[in-house]
Amino acid sequence: MQLITKSTAVVKIKIIIFMAVAIVCITDKPIFAVNEPGQKGLWYMGCGIGAGFGFIDTDSEGNQTFNEYFNDKGKEINLGNSKSYLGLNIDTGFILTPHLHMGLDISALITQANYYDDSLASIELYNFNIITAYYPFKNGLSVRGGAGYTRCNYWVSYSLESEKADERNSASGIGILMGIGYDFNFRANFNMGLHADFANQFYKNDELNGTRFMRIYVAFYWF
């Protein structure tokens, strides 16, 4: 077992301090400086809200749109339905160059059909992707792509006079994502824009083979 002496710890602390100072010096400005309009700093963070649609591929039903999946579930229990779709995302990362960003994107697409008698069906997609975004003109237009971990929860819950059911399924796998967007600069550090993402998920599951979705959302970014 290697013992960490006091002198070794001091040396490590000095190395960390030296690296931090070097990073600040290389950037040529303080980390939390207020940028000029259109100028970028070291990091970014953002969020988005919108809606989307998708497809689900199961062994029992084959490839269906989310709408078809919900309609079939409604027919099984002879109930009408109203559907809702919500897309959310949060992302943060580093600005490697004015043209290139890299970071973590956490997104969700939650779709739900509300039936009569408080019954419902739902498909929930959660994605944790490492994303690289490219800005050909430094600002405005951007394209992005990445891959990572994905999880899908899909279930039906209903309670009728003759029958009750609570069928819950989930699967984990790998997902890929591609996107395009355009941002408008409103303040020195704040952008807002319209984005679209296209994603495909693959699962190792006996019942669920895969999902796909498209999501359109309003994005808010701080540089």
Number of C-alpha atoms within 10 A of each C-alpha: 3 4 6 8 8 8 9 11 11 11 11 11 12 12 12 12 12 11 12 11 11 11 15 13 12 8 11 8 14 12 13 10 10 14 15 11 12 18 13 20 22 20 17 19 16 18 19 20 19 18 18 19 18 19 18 23 19 17 11 8 13 12 16 16 16 24 17 14 21 26 19 14 20 21 11 9 15 12 16 14 18 12 16 12 18 17 21 20 19 18 20 20 19 17 19 12 14 17 15 16 20 22 18 19 22 19 20 20 24 21 23 22 24 18 21 17 10 10 20 23 24 21 22 18 22 19 25 22 22 19 23 20 19 19 18 13 10 15 18 16 16 19 17 18 19 20 21 18 17 23 19 23 15 19 16 19 15 18 15 12 5 5 8 11 11 13 11 12 13 16 19 20 17 18 23 21 21 18 19 17 19 18 19 16 16 11 13 15 19 18 20 20 17 16 21 19 18 17 19 18 24 20 19 12 14 9 16 22 18 22 22 20 19 19 22 21 21 18 22 18 20 18 22
